[in-house]
Amino acid sequence: MIRILFKEGRQLFPIACLWLAVLALGYLTKFTTERFDEQTFSAWCEGYCDYNSGATVVIFTALIALVTAYSLFPREHDDATIDFLRALPVSRSMIFVGKVLAAWLLLCLLNVISYSADFLLLRLNPESMGGRFYPQVWMTLLWRDCLVAFIFISHGVLLSWFRTLGLLIYAIYLLTILWAESVLGTSGIWSVFTLLSNEYDGSTLLVNAKALSIHTAIAFGFLLVAGRLWSGTESSVSGGKQSTLGMTIFRVILSVSGFVFLAGVLIYRVGVGTGTTTTSDLRVATTEHYRFVYKESREDTVQYMLEYAEQDYKALAQLLGVTDSPSIRVDLSAQSEHAAGLATWKKIQMDLNAFESDVSQRRVLSHETTHVLQAVESDRALARNHSAAKFFIEGMAQYTSFEVVPELERRNSNWQLAAISWKRQNIEFTDLIDEAAFSERFDPELHYSLGDLWTRAFVSSCGEPAMGDFLRAAGREEATRNMSPIIFWRDTTAQINCDLDTVNELWRVQMEALYATVEQEQFPAFKDIVIDQPASSDQVSITVKLSAYEQGDNTADTSKRAVKITMPSRFIVRIGAASSRVAAGVDPVFRGQLMEDGERVNFKVPRSMIAGSRFRYQLGFTPSAGSRYYYEQWQRGSL
């Protein structure tokens, strides 16, 4: 078997060189168009790791696997080189297995090379605003791609017995799948396009196990049939039909045409149903510092943004004292379930469907532009100190965007939530500068509003130019790397003649003053929490009582004095699947219902959302219609 594998490896060497050349061309293109020291895991994973994605990757995986499979047997039989293998003291079935295994190992090796190269490139920027590296996601994608390659290899080996007719059969199968999706609504697990769909449990990537299992079983069945067919087929010399030069050329032309037709069907799949690259309605508009890409249907909204884009850009540049004004690409055709906007190096993505008004869209553009300017002015220093600076990264972006594009009602609402959280949950500066620990205890969204208020105190204490000066001081060449969070902050603020303790004291005073203005009756507290799962139910019940919050105590106690509360408009519980996540907002949330007594709220959580007997949860509500959720601290429950 080993000798067969080596022999097949030599035969497949030209195919391997072809795929390696394609891979190298892809990386060469990236090297000339992107900066790899700014590559992040979330950017690398974008599209491929999204929920229910993968159709585009299926196209290329299928083509590579089919081309490789078609190089295994047809030419061996036409040139009669298969007779040499059959003269060896091994069975025909062993030869078949060896050839298929060699082709599959080749594709697995290509996957390993590609993923390893990506891993090494990602290590050039291990800590960034784009997020951390997720080994489980990376490894799951790798083994799943290898398994899918095996499935398509099995398809190709069987189809290759029919030569060009096999490609036409496969194209008809794919067209049938497209018809089923358009007419019946879905083709379900029988479609190969579901093999690379993604789901998540917290930060854990879940594969489509049912579809993979079924298609793997079918693949083994295909190989059994293909083994019988190819093992019983003689070469052109040993009894098979002789192939003339003209017939050989004709077959080559037919095979190429078949692959082109199949590729056309696969690529067409991208543009229908769950496809992701339909760009026929995209338009481009440019200003001095922006290049916008947007859908034609959003022309009115984009025109509003274009009207103010340069005005807002210049206002931001003035606030930060920008020394280098970069040009920024803005993709307004993006769609995201988790974020209205996302900024990477000199590139912004925005989901216009996430906004209620054009003013909010304009402000979020300013927010994301601030992130780009932060990276440029600090030479990515804030990204290198991401955990310590996360609240300031988001807080400065909030502060500048609200200063440039005022939304007073939204900002005041955010500030009230921040003040209540700060006071009741005893949040200190040392909590803010530890991003991971902060997310373990508090609502991660508080980084925005608390960071906005801290930046306000920073500007009041150190002056408006201090924001840009801080960025440049953090990125100075002589700055020490790998400092502890508190040393990083003391050292960098000292570089701009600003005192960190003075800023924190002013922040505390301003937060106390803001907290005093908040109407406490709008923010009741949860107490008397009861967690239960009835024996015959597949749901976990969480029941809580609403009471007025007592100053100086983190629990509600109405026995001291009767305080009227304003009943919130909505209640929610967030179940913590993991402490870190691939994308923000993947923790499942469930609405609560006010019970008949008017004092208690009941939440129903599917048991499948809770792994084991212990879990983390966070209770919250909206104090008024249209406001963000106020969340209490994370708590632990048990069944």
C-alpha positions in Angstrom: 0.0 0.0 0.0 2.8 2.4 0.9 4.5 1.8 -2.5 1.1 2.5 -4.3 0.7 5.7 -2.3 4.2 6.9 -3.4 3.5 5.9 -7.0 0.2 7.8 -7.0 1.9 10.7 -5.3 4.3 11.0 -8.2 1.5 10.7 -10.7 -0.5 13.4 -8.9 2.5 15.7 -8.6 1.5 17.9 -11.6 -2.0 18.3 -10.1 -0.4 19.2 -6.7 1.8 21.8 -8.4 -1.3 23.3 -10.0 -3.2 23.6 -6.8 -0.1 24.9 -5.0 0.4 27.5 -7.7 -3.3 28.6 -7.3 -2.7 28.8 -3.5 0.5 30.8 -3.9 -1.2 33.2 -6.4 -3.9 33.8 -3.8 -1.3 34.7 -1.1 0.7 36.8 -3.6 -2.4 38.8 -4.3 -3.0 39.3 -0.6 0.6 40.4 -0.1 0.3 43.1 -2.7 -3.2 44.3 -1.6 -3.2 43.8 2.2 -1.0 44.3 5.2 -0.6 41.0 6.9 0.6 42.5 10.2 -2.9 43.9 10.5 -4.7 40.7 9.6 -7.1 39.6 12.3 -8.9 36.3 13.0 -12.3 37.9 12.5 -11.2 39.3 9.2 -9.7 36.0 8.1 -12.9 34.2 9.2 -15.2 36.7 7.7 -17.8 35.1 5.4 -16.6 31.6 5.9 -17.3 31.5 9.6 -20.6 33.3 9.4 -23.9 31.6 10.3 -25.3 29.4 7.5 -22.5 30.3 5.1 -20.1 28.2 3.1 -21.8 27.9 -0.4 -19.0 29.8 -2.1 -16.3 27.6 -0.6 -18.2 24.5 -1.6 -17.8 25.6 -5.2 -14.0 25.7 -5.1 -13.7 22.6 -3.0 -15.9 20.6 -5.4 -14.0 21.8 -8.5 -10.6 21.0 -7.0 -11.8 17.6 -5.8 -13.4 16.7 -9.1 -10.4 17.7 -11.2 -8.2 15.6 -8.9 -10.5 12.6 -9.0 -10.7 12.7 -12.8 -6.9 12.5 -13.0 -6.9 9.1 -11.2 -8.4 6.5 -13.4 -9.5 7.6 -16.9 -6.0 8.3 -18.2 -4.5 5.2 -16.6 -7.0 3.1 -18.5 -6.6 5.0 -21.8 -2.7 4.8 -21.7 -2.8 1.2 -20.3 -0.5 2.2 -17.3 -3.1 0.6 -15.0 -1.8 -2.8 -16.3 1.5 -2.2 -14.6 -0.2 -1.7 -11.2 -2.3 -4.8 -11.8 0.8 -6.8 -12.4 1.9 -6.2 -8.9 1.1 -8.7 -6.2 -1.8 -6.7 -4.9 -5.5 -7.0 -5.5 -7.4 -4.6 -7.8 -9.5 -3.4 -4.8 -6.3 -2.5 -3.0 -5.1 -0.6 -6.0 -8.4 1.3 -6.1 -8.2 2.1 -2.4 -4.6 3.3 -2.7 -5.3 5.6 -5.6 -8.4 7.2 -3.9 -6.5 7.5 -0.6 -3.5 9.2 -2.3 -5.9 11.8 -3.9 -7.6 12.5 -0.6 -4.3 12.8 1.3 -3.1 15.3 -1.3 -6.2 17.5 -0.7 -5.8 17.2 3.0 -2.2 18.2 2.7 -3.2 21.3 0.7 -5.7 22.2 3.4 -3.0 21.8 6.1 -0.6 23.9 4.2 -3.2 26.6 3.7 -4.5 26.7 7.3 -0.9 26.6 8.7 0.1 29.5 6.5 -2.9 31.4 7.7 -2.1 30.6 11.3 1.5 31.9 10.9 0.3 35.0 9.2 -2.3 35.6 12.0 0.5 35.3 14.5 2.0 38.5 13.1 -0.9 40.3 14.7 -2.0 38.1 17.6 -3.8 40.9 19.6 -5.9 43.3 17.7 -9.2 45.2 17.6 -10.5 42.4 15.4 -10.5 39.8 18.2 -8.5 36.9 19.5 -7.6 33.6 17.8 -10.1 30.8 18.3 -8.2 27.4 18.1 -11.5 25.3 18.2 -13.0 27.2 15.3 -9.7 26.9 13.3 -9.3 23.1 13.9 -13.0 22.4 13.2 -12.8 24.2 9.9 -9.7 22.2 9.0 -11.0 18.7 9.7 -14.4 19.6 8.2 -12.7 20.8 4.9 -10.8 17.5 4.8 -14.0 15.5 5.3 -15.8 17.5 2.6 -12.9 16.9 0.2 -13.3 13.2 0.8 -17.0 13.4 -0.1 -16.3 15.2 -3.3 -13.4 12.9 -4.2 -15.9 10.0 -4.0 -18.3 11.8 -6.3 -15.5 12.5 -8.8 -14.2 8.9 -8.8 -17.7 7.5 -9.6 -18.5 10.2 -12.1 -15.1 9.8 -13.9 -16.1 6.2 -14.9 -18.8 7.9 -17.1 -16.2 10.4 -18.4 -17.8 13.6 -19.7 -21.3 12.2 -19.2 -20.6 12.0 -15.4 -20.0 15.8 -15.3 -23.3 16.4 -17.1 -25.1 14.1 -14.6 -23.5 16.0 -11.8 -24.6 19.3 -13.3 -28.2 18.0 -13.6 -28.1 17.0 -9.9 -27.0 20.5 -8.9 -29.6 22.1 -11.1 -32.2 19.8 -9.4 -31.0 21.1 -6.1 -31.4 24.7 -7.2 -34.9 23.9 -8.5 -35.8 22.3 -5.1 -34.6 25.3 -3.3 -36.5 27.8 -5.4 -39.8 25.8 -5.8 -40.0 23.7 -2.6 -38.2 26.2 -0.4 -35.3 24.0 0.6 -33.4 21.0 -0.5 -32.4 20.2 3.1 -29.5 17.9 4.0 -29.4 16.3 0.5 -27.8 19.5 -0.9 -24.0 19.5 -0.9 -24.3 23.3 -0.3 -25.3 22.6 3.3 -22.0 20.7 4.1 -20.2 23.9 5.2 -23.0 25.7 7.1 -22.1 27.0 10.5 -23.8 27.3 13.9 -22.4 28.4 17.2 -22.7 27.5 20.8 -21.0 30.5 22.4 -17.6 30.5 20.8 -17.7 26.9 19.8 -18.3 26.2 16.1 -20.9 23.5 15.5 -20.8 21.7 12.1 -23.8 20.4 10.3 -23.2 16.9 11.7 -26.4 15.3 10.2 -25.6 16.4 6.7 -21.9 15.5 7.0 -22.8 12.0 8.3 -25.4 11.3 5.6 -23.1 12.5 2.8 -20.1 10.6 4.2 -22.2 7.4 4.2 -23.3 8.1 0.6 -19.6 8.8 -0.2 -18.6 5.3 1.0 -21.5 3.9 -1.1 -20.3 5.7 -4.2 -16.8 4.4 -3.6 -18.0 0.8 -3.4 -19.9 1.2 -6.7 -16.9 3.0 -8.3 -14.6 0.3 -7.1 -16.6 -2.4 -8.7 -16.9 -0.4 -12.0 -13.2 0.5 -12.3 -11.9 -2.8 -11.1 -13.9 -4.6 -13.8 -12.9 -2.2 -16.5 -9.9 -3.2 -18.7 -7.4 -0.9 -20.2 -7.3 0.0 -23.9 -4.6 -2.7 -24.4 -6.0 -5.4 -22.3 -9.4 -5.6 -24.0 -10.8 -2.2 -23.6 -11.7 -0.1 -26.6 -8.7 1.4 -28.4 -8.5 5.2 -28.3 -7.3 7.0 -31.4 -5.6 10.3 -31.4 -8.7 12.0 -32.7 -10.9 10.4 -30.1 -8.4 11.4 -27.3 -8.5 15.0 -28.5 -12.3 14.8 -28.7 -12.5 13.5 -25.1 -10.2 16.2 -23.8 -12.4 18.9 -25.5 -15.6 17.3 -24.0 -14.0 17.0 -20.6 -12.9 20.6 -20.6 -16.4 21.7 -21.8 -17.9 19.5 -19.1 -15.8 21.1 -16.3 -16.6 24.6 -17.7 -20.3 23.8 -17.7 -20.2 22.4 -14.2 -18.2 25.4 -13.0 -20.8 27.7 -14.5 -23.6 25.8 -12.6 -21.6 26.0 -9.3 -20.8 29.7 -9.7 -24.5 30.4 -10.6 -25.3 28.9 -7.2 -23.5 31.8 -5.5 -26.0 34.3 -7.0 -29.2 32.6 -5.9 -30.9 31.5 -2.7 -28.2 31.7 0.0 -25.5 33.0 -2.3 -23.3 35.8 -1.0 -21.7 37.6 -4.0 -24.6 39.1 -6.0 -23.1 42.4 -7.0 -25.1 43.4 -10.0 -26.8 46.2 -8.2 -23.8 47.7 -6.4 -22.8 51.3 -7.0 -19.6 53.2 -6.1 -19.3 56.8 -4.9 -16.2 58.6 -3.9 -15.3 61.7 -1.8 -11.9 63.1 -0.9 -11.3 60.6 1.9 -14.0 57.9 1.4 -14.9 55.3 -1.3 -18.4 54.0 -0.7 -19.8 50.8 -2.1 -23.6 50.4 -1.7 -26.7 48.8 -3.1 -28.6 50.9 -5.6 -31.8 50.5 -3.5 -30.2 52.5 -0.7 -29.4 55.5 -3.0 -31.3 58.0 -0.8 -29.7 57.0 2.4 -26.2 57.0 0.9 -26.7 60.4 -0.6 -27.5 61.8 2.8 -24.2 60.2 4.2 -22.3 61.6 1.2 -23.5 65.1 1.9 -22.0 65.1 5.4 -19.1 62.6 5.0 -16.2 65.1 4.4 -17.6 67.6 6.9 -17.7 64.9 9.6 -14.3 63.5 8.6 -12.7 66.9 9.0 -14.3 67.5 12.4 -13.0 64.1 13.6 -9.5 64.9 12.2 -9.6 68.2 14.1 -10.7 66.6 17.4 -7.8 64.1 17.2 -5.2 66.4 15.7 -4.7 63.9 12.9 -1.3 64.0 11.2 -2.0 61.4 8.6 -5.4 61.5 6.8 -6.0 58.1 5.3 -8.4 57.2 2.5 -11.1 54.8 3.7 -13.1 52.1 1.9 -16.7 51.9 3.2 -18.8 48.8 2.3 -22.4 49.8 2.9 -23.8 46.5 1.4 -22.6 44.4 4.3 -25.1 42.4 6.5 -24.4 41.4 10.0 -26.5 39.9 12.9 -24.1 41.2 15.5 -22.8 44.7 14.7 -24.0 47.8 12.9 -20.5 48.7 11.9 -17.0 47.1 11.9 -13.7 48.8 11.2 -10.4 47.2 10.2 -7.3 48.8 8.7 -8.6 51.6 6.5 -11.8 49.7 5.8 -15.3 50.0 7.2 -18.3 47.7 6.9 -21.8 48.9 7.8 -25.1 47.2 7.8 -27.6 49.9 6.8 -30.5 47.7 7.9 -29.4 48.0 11.5 -30.4 51.7 11.8 -33.7 53.5 12.4 -32.6 56.9 11.0 -30.1 58.4 8.6 -28.6 60.5 11.5 -27.7 57.2 13.3 -26.1 55.9 10.1 -24.1 59.0 9.8 -23.0 58.9 13.4 -21.9 55.3 13.2 -19.8 56.1 10.2 -18.0 58.7 12.3 -17.6 56.1 15.1 -16.0 53.6 12.7 -13.9 56.3 11.1 -12.5 57.1 14.6 -11.4 53.5 14.9 -9.5 53.8 11.6 -7.8 57.0 12.7 -7.0 55.4 16.1 -5.1 52.7 14.3 -3.3 55.0 12.0 -2.3 57.6 14.6 -1.2 55.1 17.2 0.5 52.9 14.7 -1.7 50.1 16.0 -0.5 50.5 19.6 -4.0 50.4 21.0 -4.5 47.1 19.3 -1.3 45.7 20.9 -2.8 46.7 24.3 -6.3 45.7 23.4 -7.4 44.3 26.7 -6.2 47.4 28.6 -7.5 49.9 26.1 -10.8 48.3 24.8 -13.0 50.7 26.8 -11.0 53.7 25.5 -11.0 52.4 21.9 -14.8 52.2 22.0 -15.3 55.1 24.4 -13.3 57.6 22.3 -15.2 56.5 19.2 -18.5 57.1 21.0 -17.3 60.4 22.4 -16.1 61.8 19.1 -19.1 60.5 17.1 -21.6 62.1 19.4 -19.6 65.3 19.4 -19.6 65.4 15.6 -23.1 64.0 15.1 -25.2 64.8 18.2 -28.0 62.5 19.2 -28.7 63.9 22.6 -31.6 61.6 23.6 -29.7 58.5 22.7 -26.6 59.7 24.4 -28.4 60.7 27.6 -30.2 57.3 27.7 -26.8 55.5 27.4 -25.3 57.7 30.1 -28.1 56.9 32.5 -27.6 53.1 32.0 -23.9 53.6 32.5 -24.4 55.6 35.7 -26.7 53.0 37.2 -24.4 50.2 36.3 -21.3 52.0 37.6 -22.9 52.8 40.9 -24.8 49.6 41.6 -22.2 47.2 40.3 -19.2 49.1 41.8 -17.3 49.4 38.5 -13.9 50.9 38.9 -11.1 51.9 36.5 -9.2 48.7 37.3 -12.2 46.8 35.9 -12.2 48.8 32.7 -8.6 48.0 31.9 -9.1 44.3 32.0 -11.4 43.6 29.0 -11.7 39.8 29.6 -12.5 40.1 33.3 -14.9 42.9 32.6 -16.9 40.8 30.2 -17.0 38.0 32.7 -18.7 40.2 35.3 -20.6 42.9 33.5 -22.4 43.7 30.3 -19.7 44.1 27.6 -21.7 46.8 25.9 -20.9 49.1 28.9 -17.4 49.6 27.3 -19.1 52.0 24.9 -21.1 54.3 27.3 -18.7 54.0 30.3 -15.8 54.6 27.9 -17.7 57.7 26.5 -18.0 59.1 30.0 -14.4 58.3 30.9 -13.2 60.0 27.7 -15.3 63.0 28.7 -13.5 63.2 32.0 -10.2 62.7 30.2 -10.8 65.6 27.8 -12.1 67.8 30.7 -8.9 67.1 32.7 -6.3 67.0 30.0 -7.7 69.1 27.2 -9.3 68.1 23.8 -5.9 67.6 22.0 -5.1 64.9 24.6 -7.0 62.3 22.7 -4.8 62.5 19.6 -1.7 63.1 21.8 -2.5 59.9 23.7 -2.7 57.9 20.5 0.6 59.1 19.2 2.3 58.7 22.6 1.1 55.1 22.8 2.6 54.5 19.3 5.9 56.2 19.8 9.0 54.1 18.8 10.6 54.2 22.2 7.4 53.0 24.0 7.9 49.9 26.1 6.0 46.8 25.0 4.1 44.3 27.1 3.5 46.5 30.1 0.9 45.7 32.6 -2.4 47.6 32.0 -2.0 50.1 34.8 1.6 50.8 34.0 0.6 51.3 30.3 -1.9 53.9 31.3 0.3 55.7 33.8 3.2 55.8 31.4 1.2 57.0 28.4 -0.7 59.7 30.2 2.5 60.9 31.8 4.0 61.3 28.3 1.3 63.9 27.4 1.6 65.7 30.8 -1.7 64.3 32.1 -2.2 62.7 35.5 -4.2 59.5 35.5 -5.4 59.8 39.1 -6.7 63.3 38.4 -8.7 61.9 35.5 -10.1 59.1 37.5 -11.1 61.4 40.3 -12.9 63.7 37.9 -14.6 60.7 36.3 -15.8 59.6 39.8 -17.2 63.0 40.6 -19.0 63.3 37.2 -20.4 59.8 37.6 -21.8 60.6 41.0 -23.4 63.8 39.7 -24.9 61.9 36.8 -26.2 59.1 39.0 -27.9 61.7 41.2 -30.0 62.9 38.3 -31.3 59.4 37.3 -34.9 58.6 38.2 -34.3 55.6 40.4 -37.8 54.3 40.1 -37.1 53.5 36.4 -34.4 51.0 37.5 -35.9 48.4 39.9 -33.8 45.5 41.1 -34.3 41.7 40.8 -34.4 39.6 43.9 -35.8 36.3 45.2 -34.5 34.4 42.1 -35.9 30.9 41.7 -34.5 28.5 39.1 -36.4 25.3 38.4 -36.9 22.6 35.7 -40.2 20.6 36.0 -39.6 16.9 35.6 -41.8 16.7 32.5 -40.6 19.9 30.8 -37.8 20.6 28.4 -37.6 24.2 29.6 -35.8 25.8 32.6 -37.9 28.4 34.5 -36.3 31.4 36.0 -38.6 33.5 38.2 -37.6 36.8 39.8 -39.3 39.5 41.8 -39.0 43.2 41.0 -38.4 45.7 43.9 -37.0 49.1 44.4 -33.2 49.3 44.7 -31.9 50.4 48.1 -28.8 52.6 48.2 -25.8 50.9 49.6 -27.1 47.4 49.1 -26.8 45.3 46.0 -30.1 43.6 46.8 -33.6 45.0 46.8 -35.3 45.3 50.2 -38.7 46.9 50.4 -39.1 46.2 54.1 -37.1 49.4 54.9 -39.3 51.8 53.0 -41.9 51.6 50.3 -40.6 53.1 47.1 -42.7 53.2 44.0 -41.1 51.6 40.9 -41.9 52.1 37.2 -42.5 48.8 35.5 -40.0 48.2 32.7 -41.4 47.7 29.2 -39.5 44.5 28.4 -37.5 41.9 30.3 -34.7 39.7 29.1 -32.3 37.0 30.3 -29.0 36.3 28.6 -27.5 32.8 29.0 -23.7 32.8 29.0 -22.5 30.1 26.7 -18.9 31.2 26.9 -16.8 33.9 28.3 -15.3 34.8 24.9 -17.1 34.8 21.6 -16.3 34.7 17.9 -18.8 37.5 17.3 -20.5 39.8 19.7 -24.0 38.9 20.7 -24.0 35.2 20.1 -25.0 34.5 23.7 -28.7 33.4 23.5 -31.3 35.8 25.0 -34.9 35.1 26.0 -37.8 37.4 26.7 -39.6 37.4 30.1 -43.2 37.7 30.9 -44.7 39.7 33.8 -46.8 37.4 35.9 -50.3 38.0 37.1 -49.3 39.4 40.5 -47.6 42.3 38.7 -44.4 41.9 40.8 -42.7 38.8 39.4 -41.2 38.0 36.0 -40.8 34.5 34.5 -38.3 33.5 31.9 -38.5 30.3 29.9 -35.1 28.9 28.7 -34.9 25.8 26.5 -32.9 23.1 28.4 -30.8 22.6 25.3 -29.3 26.1 25.8 -27.8 25.0 29.1 -24.8 22.6 29.2 -24.6 20.6 32.4 -26.2 21.6 35.6 -24.5 25.0 36.2 -24.7 28.0 33.9 -24.2 31.8 33.8 -27.0 34.2 33.2 -27.6 37.9 33.2 -31.0 39.6 33.9 -32.0 42.8 32.2 -34.8 45.1 31.1 -35.5 48.2 29.1 -36.2 51.1 31.5 -38.2 52.9 28.8 -39.4 52.2 25.3 -36.6 52.6 22.7 -33.7 52.5 25.2 -30.9 49.9 25.4 -31.2 47.0 27.9 -29.9 47.5 31.4 -28.2 44.3 32.6 -27.3 43.4 36.1 -24.0 41.5 36.8 -23.5 38.0 35.5 -24.7 35.4 38.0 -24.4 31.7 38.3 -27.3 29.3 38.6 -27.7 25.6 39.0 -30.3 23.0 38.3 
